[in-house]
Amino acid sequence: MSSADGRSEGGAEGAPPEQLALIREGVRQARAPKAKPRTWRGAALAEELPVARVLVDKGVLHLDRYFDYAVPEELDAEAQPGVRVRVRFGAGRHRVRDGRREGGGLIDGFLVERLAESDYSGPLAALAQVVSPEPVLGPELLGLARAVADRYAGSLADVLQLAVPPRNARAEAKPSPAPLPAPAAPPAESWTRYTRGAAFVESLARGGSPRAVWNALPGPEWADELARAVGATLASGRGALVVVPDGRTVSRVDAALTALLGEGRHAVLTAEAGPEKRYREWLAVRRGSVRAVVGTRAAMFAPVRDLGLVVLWDDGDGSHSEPHAPQPHAREVLLLRAAHDKCAFLLGSWSCTVEAAQLVESGWAAPLVAERDQVRTCAPLIRTVGDGDLARDEAARAARLPTPAWQAVREGLRHGPVLVQVPRRGYVPRMACAQCRAPARCRHCAGPLEARDADALRCTWCGRDEAAWHCPECGGFRLRAQVVGARRTAEELGRAFPAVPVRTSGREQVLDTVPGTPALVVSTPGAEPVAEGGYAAALLLDGWAMLSRPDLRAGEEALRRWIGASALVRGQGAGGTVVVVAEPTLRPVQALVRWDPVGHAVRELAERAELGFPPVSRMAAVSGTPDALAGFLAVVELPGDAEVLGPVPLPVTDAGRPRRVGAPPPGERWERALVRVPPGSGAALAAALKAAQAARMARGGSEPVRIRIDPPDIG
């Protein structure tokens, strides 16, 4: 406070007035933004390349193009291709002053390139701000994003939202470490178990670009084998990218890479890392400090320099399908990268999808498999229990565990842990009347009732408790379980083996590893923990629940889940046994018994070729209200060889029920049409759908129409 206020010069703290004035001025400057966006009215333009071509962050199809802006002289040095910028968007021709367009709301974007002149004849608005001088969008990433957008009938801005993580200023301010020299090529080691395994690794080390579909042998060696393929690629002076389904798998590959190559040679990109750490790792890859990347779905766009190898593990896992627009699949993105960068490609899994079989069938990739003798040595013994066995054992039918299963559990517990796979989580996920078998429904919202524990009933839609249920069909009061969940199974097994600890792994709590001591591990599919030394035995219960789903991929998915659990069991030579409760004559069960996922996929591919189903054909799902869908199909100019299947009504999503990705809004009645084209016409189909959707959005269509290229679920 100054002396003009009538107080002592020292003030309350004894500070001189000049110091307090400086403090007040400093506070005012701190509150003011350091880089306030401007309209640059009357400012001089950059002398060289005064036009900036900008991709604005508007994920609408009719604005999926570049826009030109003027570059003020003050921003000339920072406005380089690849940086983040802010521009004013939406001002019309009538808002022009001194030859510059003004107004419009501020919006983020990427500066794509600098030009000497614009092909736009009208006045240009100026760049408002360069958010950061860090170039985050290189030409390779931009080309990949454009290819993905065109393939999936989406916008480039939507793809870049998936490809470029949000900016973090603290991570951006820190320098990345200096790159390490290329390591020595690792020996092939366990790759020699495969017919062409050693040759594949040697080709990577020499700088080659082999393409293979890898049917991995059961057991824990797959992570080390994958790390050796990455190490061989780094030894050739190139980069490598590994995409896996979830964080647990990332941890295993991360540990294998660290053990083989040491610290600092690879980056981990996962959503669980947090925004700052993830952006810091991404920048290290972008700057060339790190040449190898392992991560989940979002890592498929990682800007690895001199990319020499792309790897995808377990492509049948649903986590590889992006839920956000335009919903690309990691397998297709990595295929585009392999073709564009002319790099090596490795698609690995214990199982085999139909898409993987098609890559081999077409000759684009070579099979990387082991001899049958090697498979029989590594795989566990598979035993089946069908309906006939259950019919002869009434007690086993009531308990869902026939005598062979009980024997396998008892024998396995003598030597180690036993895995029990249950298709459903919870206690009793579905209930029905014990007398007439009518499904038990909530009185308030008609949602299905489930038993959370031994006594209480609760609606799975609205969450209300049901204390006095009675059947509206027959008036009965007794309930029976339609499907028994993992927690109920764990409770039953705990009573049957009281001296053995029981652990559960599912959505509520997913275990990563379990000790090698005797224990019962009850898990839902995909949440199976890894046991130290492998499981002594495994039970695969309720196979009918996985095979009876109304889906084209039901058999393939059931086999993938079964093989994924069985691969964690010790080999047949070490006494490993798997008992699957399913009809033995079914094709997926027979493929599991023979441990022949490749043969199952090849046969599925042949049948789909006869029927014209994906992946032999390209397909798009178009959904919306009946009027909106009919109007869209009437104006879209489909290729001449396109075939429209449907439309058919979609199930109505009830209020309060969990909504699946792409499902209609609650209470609305939508229809879906499938558009199918033969091979070679997929690009034309995507372009036609995108053009029709863009024209519809430009006209201001109020009712939404959703487009999904290559839908994973077609019924």
LINGI-V379524 format. One record per residue. SS is DSSP state (alpha for helix, beta for strand, coil for the rest). Layout:
SS
SS
This chain:
coil
coil
alpha
alpha
alpha
coil
coil
coil
coil
coil
coil
coil
coil
coil
coil
coil
alpha
alpha
alpha
alpha
alpha
alpha
alpha
alpha
alpha
alpha
alpha
alpha
alpha
alpha
alpha
coil
coil
coil
coil
coil
coil
coil
coil
coil
coil
coil
coil
coil
beta
coil
coil
coil
coil
coil
beta
beta
beta
beta
beta
beta
coil
coil
coil
coil
alpha
alpha
alpha
coil
coil
coil
beta
beta
beta
beta
coil
beta
alpha
alpha
alpha
coil
coil
coil
coil
coil
coil
coil
coil
beta
beta
beta
beta
beta
beta
coil
coil
coil
coil
coil
coil
beta
beta
coil
coil
beta
beta
coil
coil
coil
beta
beta
beta
beta
beta
beta
beta
beta
beta
beta
beta
coil
coil
coil
coil
coil
coil
coil
coil
coil
coil
beta
beta
beta
beta
beta
beta
beta
coil
coil
coil
coil
coil
coil
alpha
alpha
alpha
alpha
alpha
alpha
alpha
alpha
alpha
alpha
alpha
alpha
alpha
coil
coil
coil
coil
alpha
alpha
alpha
alpha
alpha
alpha
alpha
alpha
coil
coil
coil
coil
coil
alpha
alpha
alpha
alpha
alpha
coil
coil
coil
coil
coil
coil
coil
coil
coil
coil
coil
coil
coil
coil
coil
alpha
alpha
alpha
alpha
alpha
beta
coil
coil
alpha
alpha
alpha
alpha
alpha
alpha
alpha
alpha
alpha
coil
coil
coil
coil
coil
beta
beta
beta
beta
beta
coil
coil
coil
coil
coil
coil
alpha
alpha
alpha
alpha
alpha
alpha
alpha
alpha
alpha
alpha
alpha
alpha
alpha
alpha
coil
coil
coil
beta
beta
beta
beta
beta
coil
coil
coil
alpha
alpha
alpha
alpha
alpha
alpha
alpha
alpha
alpha
alpha
alpha
alpha
alpha
alpha
alpha
coil
coil
coil
coil
beta
beta
beta
beta
coil
alpha
alpha
alpha
coil
alpha
alpha
alpha
alpha
alpha
alpha
alpha
alpha
alpha
alpha
alpha
alpha
coil
coil
coil
coil
coil
beta
beta
beta
beta
coil
alpha
alpha
alpha
alpha
alpha
coil
coil
coil
coil
coil
beta
beta
beta
beta
beta
beta
beta
coil
coil
coil
coil
alpha
alpha
alpha
beta
coil
coil
coil
coil
coil
coil
coil
beta
alpha
alpha
alpha
alpha
alpha
alpha
alpha
alpha
alpha
alpha
alpha
alpha
coil
coil
beta
beta
beta
beta
beta
beta
coil
coil
coil
coil
alpha
alpha
alpha
alpha
alpha
alpha
alpha
alpha
coil
coil
coil
coil
beta
beta
beta
coil
beta
coil
alpha
alpha
alpha
alpha
alpha
alpha
alpha
coil
coil
beta
beta
beta
beta
beta
coil
alpha
alpha
alpha
alpha
alpha
coil
coil
alpha
alpha
alpha
alpha
alpha
alpha
coil
coil
coil
alpha
alpha
alpha
alpha
alpha
alpha
alpha
alpha
alpha
alpha
alpha
coil
coil
coil
coil
beta
beta
beta
beta
coil
coil
coil
coil
coil
coil
beta
coil
beta
beta
beta
beta
coil
coil
coil
coil
coil
beta
coil
beta
coil
coil
coil
coil
coil
coil
beta
beta
beta
beta
coil
coil
coil
coil
coil
beta
beta
beta
coil
coil
coil
coil
coil
beta
beta
coil
coil
coil
coil
coil
coil
coil
coil
coil
coil
coil
coil
beta
beta
beta
beta
beta
coil
coil
alpha
alpha
alpha
alpha
alpha
alpha
alpha
alpha
alpha
alpha
alpha
coil
coil
coil
coil
coil
beta
beta
beta
beta
coil
coil
coil
coil
coil
coil
coil
beta
beta
coil
coil
coil
coil
coil
beta
beta
beta
beta
coil
coil
coil
coil
coil
coil
beta
beta
coil
coil
coil
beta
coil
beta
beta
beta
beta
coil
coil
alpha
alpha
alpha
alpha
alpha
coil
coil
coil
coil
coil
coil
alpha
alpha
alpha
alpha
alpha
alpha
alpha
alpha
alpha
alpha
alpha
alpha
alpha
coil
coil
beta
coil
coil
alpha
alpha
alpha
coil
coil
beta
beta
beta
beta
beta
coil
coil
coil
coil
coil
alpha
alpha
alpha
alpha
alpha
alpha
alpha
alpha
coil
coil
alpha
alpha
alpha
alpha
alpha
alpha
alpha
alpha
alpha
alpha
alpha
alpha
alpha
alpha
alpha
coil
coil
coil
coil
coil
coil
beta
beta
beta
beta
beta
beta
beta
beta
alpha
alpha
alpha
alpha
alpha
alpha
alpha
alpha
alpha
alpha
coil
coil
coil
coil
coil
coil
coil
beta
beta
beta
beta
beta
beta
beta
coil
coil
coil
coil
coil
coil
coil
coil
coil
coil
coil
coil
coil
coil
coil
coil
coil
coil
coil
coil
beta
beta
beta
beta
beta
beta
beta
beta
coil
coil
coil
coil
alpha
alpha
alpha
alpha
alpha
alpha
alpha
alpha
alpha
alpha
alpha
alpha
alpha
alpha
alpha
alpha
alpha
coil
coil
coil
coil
coil
coil
beta
beta
beta
beta
beta
coil
coil
coil
coil
coil
coil
